[in-house]
Every structure is written in structure tokens, then in C-alpha cells.
Amino acid sequence: MKTILCYGDSNTWGYDPVATAASTFPRRHAHDVRWTGVLARELGTGYRVVEEGQNGRTTVHDDPIMGNRNGRDYLPACLESHKPIDLVVLMLGSNDLKMMFNLPAGEIAAGAGQLVKMIRQSEAGVEAAAPPVLLLCPPPVGDMSHLPDLDEKFTGVAAKAKRFPQHYAAVAQQQGCAYLNTQTIVTPSTVDALHLEAGEHEKLGKAVAEKVRGLLGD
């Protein structure tokens, strides 16, 4: 059985924007609705899909408000815990768009590149080799003007997020890893402009499954 580790933020965690809007705390899509669950269904019984998503997780930056969200800090333990890993699917960068970090799109992609480098220098793969990586460009960001508090946290980031694909593609080429641009596949919810509704998870999971089958020779 092949192990696929999916390392990401709230869209990998399965954050449900519609249910959360009517709640006092974040709510998740059901396991089989999340893109990781769709990926597992599409790949079938020969695969084990490990979902490692966290709300607010960044690439390499410390969040002074939420804490414990730096993706670089947890990654080594995560790799160690789930090895041997046949493939790491990495999708991070959306939370780096927050105004508190004030980062250009290229530097956010560079942060993701640092995580790719860590994975490719690890011994978390089969026979203690480094596992291959599939780098996903984060989804686009929508209009937040109807959500003033959120809009203040993410002022002007929709245009910045549109520049992600060119930078993430360049990082993938530099690091020698596989790449998938999710911005050609999914659209964020109009509810919060950041997270994916059920139908988008379905599309993303199927697209990732197709890519994984190609990478692992199935």
C-alpha cells in the first residue's frame, strides 16, 4: 500500500465555509467530502491518504495571534510520524497573505519552496530515501468586501494570489518537483472568499488523483 501525505492548511483540514458561517466555531466537511477523502476514493484500496491540514497554517512564518501555525516547525515530526511516505502533496501559502506578514507573492512561494527542500532532504520516503513532492499552488481568493473584518486582515490579496501560479511553478521547477495549479480547477466560496465548498473539493480531489496516478505509475 502506498502512503500519500497531504500537508496543508484549512482547505486541507476541510473547512466548510457555509456551515461555519452559521456556527460559533469552525466546522468541517465530512471526511468523504474533503478533497483528501475524494483523493482516497479515486485512488482506491492500494493507497493510504493521510490528511494533515491545520487552520491558519503558514509556510514558514510564526503567527503571533494564533500560535503554533508555522508549517516548517511541524513538518519534520509529521514526516517522521508517517514514514515511509510514497508522495507528499503540499498546499500552503494562503495564510501567508495576511496583512500582518506583508509578503509579496514570490516570497510566499519561496516559503513553500523551503518546505519542499526539507522534504526532499529528509529520509521519510521508501527505503529511507526522500519522498517525491507534488506542490499545489493555493486556490484563488475572492471578494471579501461583504466581510469587513476578514477584508481588513487580507486587504488587497486577491490580486496578489493571482500571481501565485507563476511563482509556484518556478519553485517547482527549481526544486525538481511535480506541480499542479489549483487556480485552474477550483473557485473559492462566495461566503468567505477563501475556502472551498463541497463541489470544489470534489473537483480538486479528482484532479490531484489524476496527477498522483501519473506520478506513481498507476
C-alpha positions as CSV (number, residue, x, y, z in Angstrom):
1,M,0.0,0.0,0.0
2,K,1.3,3.5,-0.9
3,T,1.1,6.4,1.5
4,I,0.2,9.9,0.3
5,L,0.8,12.7,2.9
6,C,-1.3,15.8,2.3
7,Y,0.2,18.7,4.2
8,G,-1.7,21.9,4.2
9,D,-3.9,24.5,5.8
10,S,-7.7,24.9,6.4
11,N,-8.6,23.8,2.8
12,T,-6.8,20.5,3.5
13,W,-8.4,20.4,7.0
14,G,-11.8,20.6,5.2
15,Y,-13.1,23.9,6.5
16,D,-16.7,24.3,5.5
17,P,-17.5,28.0,4.8
18,V,-21.2,27.6,4.7
19,A,-21.6,25.6,7.9
20,T,-19.0,27.8,9.7
21,A,-20.9,30.9,8.8
22,A,-23.9,29.7,10.8
23,S,-21.7,28.5,13.7
24,T,-19.6,29.9,16.6
25,F,-16.6,27.8,15.7
26,P,-15.0,26.3,12.5
27,R,-16.8,23.3,11.0
28,R,-15.5,20.7,8.6
29,H,-16.8,19.0,5.6
30,A,-17.4,15.3,6.1
31,H,-14.4,13.0,5.5
32,D,-15.6,11.8,2.2
33,V,-16.4,15.3,1.0
34,R,-13.0,16.8,1.6
35,W,-10.6,16.7,-1.3
36,T,-8.4,14.4,0.6
37,G,-11.3,12.0,1.0
38,V,-12.1,12.3,-2.7
39,L,-8.5,11.6,-3.4
40,A,-8.6,8.4,-1.3
41,R,-11.8,7.3,-3.1
42,E,-10.4,7.9,-6.5
43,L,-7.1,6.2,-5.8
44,G,-8.7,3.1,-4.3
45,T,-7.6,0.5,-1.8
46,G,-4.0,0.4,-2.8
47,Y,-3.4,3.8,-1.2
48,R,-3.4,5.3,2.2
49,V,-4.2,9.1,2.2
50,V,-3.0,10.9,5.3
51,E,-4.8,14.3,5.9
52,E,-2.5,16.8,7.7
53,G,-4.3,20.1,7.5
54,Q,-4.4,22.9,10.1
55,N,-6.4,26.1,10.1
56,G,-4.2,29.1,9.8
57,R,-1.0,27.1,9.0
58,T,1.6,29.2,7.1
59,T,4.6,28.1,5.1
60,V,7.5,29.3,7.4
61,H,6.1,32.2,9.4
62,D,5.1,32.5,13.1
63,D,1.6,33.8,13.7
64,P,1.8,35.9,16.9
65,I,-2.0,35.7,17.4
66,M,-2.9,32.1,16.7
67,G,0.5,30.4,17.6
68,N,1.8,27.0,16.5
69,R,0.9,27.6,12.9
70,N,4.4,27.6,11.3
71,G,4.4,24.8,8.8
72,R,8.2,24.5,8.9
73,D,8.2,23.7,12.7
74,Y,5.8,20.8,12.5
75,L,6.9,19.3,9.2
76,P,9.9,17.2,10.4
77,A,7.8,15.4,13.1
78,C,5.0,14.9,10.6
79,L,7.3,13.3,8.1
80,E,8.8,11.1,10.8
81,S,5.4,10.1,12.1
82,H,4.0,8.9,8.8
83,K,7.1,7.4,7.0
84,P,7.7,5.6,4.8
85,I,5.9,8.1,2.5
86,D,5.5,7.5,-1.2
87,L,4.4,11.1,-2.0
88,V,3.9,14.4,-0.2
89,V,1.2,16.7,-1.5
90,L,2.0,20.2,-0.3
91,M,-0.5,23.1,-0.4
92,L,0.4,26.1,1.7
93,G,0.6,29.9,1.2
94,S,-2.9,31.3,1.6
95,N,-2.4,32.3,5.2
96,D,0.9,34.0,4.3
97,L,-1.3,36.5,2.5
98,K,-2.4,38.1,5.8
99,M,-1.6,41.7,6.2
100,M,0.4,41.0,9.4
101,F,3.1,39.2,7.2
102,N,3.1,41.8,4.4
103,L,4.8,39.4,1.9
104,P,4.9,39.6,-1.9
105,A,3.6,36.6,-3.8
106,G,7.2,35.5,-4.7
107,E,8.3,35.3,-1.1
108,I,5.3,33.3,-0.1
109,A,6.1,30.8,-2.9
110,A,9.7,30.8,-1.7
111,G,8.4,29.8,1.8
112,A,6.7,26.8,0.2
113,G,9.9,26.1,-1.6
114,Q,11.7,25.8,1.7
115,L,9.3,23.1,2.8
116,V,9.8,21.3,-0.5
117,K,13.5,21.4,0.1
118,M,13.1,20.0,3.7
119,I,11.0,17.1,2.4
120,R,13.5,16.3,-0.4
121,Q,16.4,16.3,2.1
122,S,14.6,14.0,4.5
123,E,14.7,10.3,4.9
124,A,10.9,9.9,5.1
125,G,10.4,8.1,1.9
126,V,10.6,4.4,0.9
127,E,13.8,2.7,1.9
128,A,14.8,5.9,3.9
129,A,15.1,7.9,0.7
130,A,13.5,11.3,0.2
131,P,9.8,11.1,-0.9
132,P,8.8,12.9,-4.1
133,V,6.7,16.1,-3.8
134,L,3.6,17.3,-5.6
135,L,3.4,21.1,-5.0
136,L,-0.1,22.6,-5.3
137,C,-0.5,26.3,-6.0
138,P,-3.1,27.6,-3.5
139,P,-6.6,28.4,-4.7
140,P,-7.5,31.9,-5.8
141,V,-9.0,34.4,-3.3
142,G,-12.4,36.0,-3.9
143,D,-14.1,39.3,-3.0
144,M,-14.2,40.0,0.8
145,S,-15.9,43.4,0.7
146,H,-19.0,41.9,2.4
147,L,-16.9,40.8,5.3
148,P,-15.1,43.9,6.7
149,D,-13.2,42.1,9.5
150,L,-11.8,39.5,7.2
151,D,-11.2,42.0,4.4
152,E,-9.1,44.1,6.8
153,K,-6.9,41.0,7.6
154,F,-6.5,40.2,3.9
155,T,-6.6,43.7,2.3
156,G,-5.9,43.6,-1.5
157,V,-4.8,39.9,-1.5
158,A,-7.0,38.7,-4.4
159,A,-4.6,40.3,-6.9
160,K,-1.6,39.0,-5.1
161,A,-3.0,35.5,-5.0
162,K,-3.4,35.6,-8.8
163,R,0.3,35.9,-9.1
164,F,0.9,32.7,-7.2
165,P,0.8,30.3,-10.2
166,Q,3.9,31.8,-11.9
167,H,5.9,31.8,-8.7
168,Y,4.8,28.3,-7.5
169,A,5.6,26.9,-10.9
170,A,9.0,28.5,-10.8
171,V,9.6,27.0,-7.3
172,A,8.6,23.5,-8.5
173,Q,11.0,23.8,-11.5
174,Q,13.8,25.0,-9.2
175,Q,13.2,22.2,-6.7
176,G,12.6,19.5,-9.3
177,C,9.2,18.5,-8.0
178,A,5.8,18.0,-9.6
179,Y,3.3,20.8,-9.8
180,L,-0.4,21.4,-10.1
181,N,-2.1,24.8,-10.4
182,T,-5.4,24.6,-8.4
183,Q,-6.4,28.0,-9.6
184,T,-7.4,26.5,-12.9
185,I,-9.5,23.9,-11.1
186,V,-11.4,25.5,-8.1
187,T,-13.1,28.7,-7.1
188,P,-13.4,29.9,-3.5
189,S,-16.8,30.2,-1.8
190,T,-18.6,33.5,-2.1
191,V,-19.4,33.1,1.6
192,D,-15.9,33.8,2.8
193,A,-13.8,34.1,-0.4
194,L,-11.1,31.8,1.0
195,H,-12.5,28.3,1.5
196,L,-13.8,25.6,-0.8
197,E,-17.4,24.3,-0.9
198,A,-18.2,20.7,-1.4
199,G,-18.3,20.7,-5.2
200,E,-14.9,22.3,-5.4
201,H,-13.4,19.7,-3.0
202,E,-14.7,17.1,-5.4
203,K,-13.0,18.7,-8.4
204,L,-9.7,19.2,-6.6
205,G,-9.6,15.7,-5.2
206,K,-10.2,14.2,-8.7
207,A,-7.5,16.4,-10.3
208,V,-5.0,15.5,-7.6
209,A,-5.8,11.8,-8.0
210,E,-5.1,12.0,-11.7
211,K,-1.8,13.7,-11.1
212,V,-0.8,11.2,-8.4
213,R,-1.6,8.2,-10.6
214,G,0.7,9.7,-13.3
215,L,3.5,10.3,-10.8
216,L,3.4,6.9,-9.1
217,G,3.0,5.0,-12.4
218,D,-0.6,3.7,-11.9
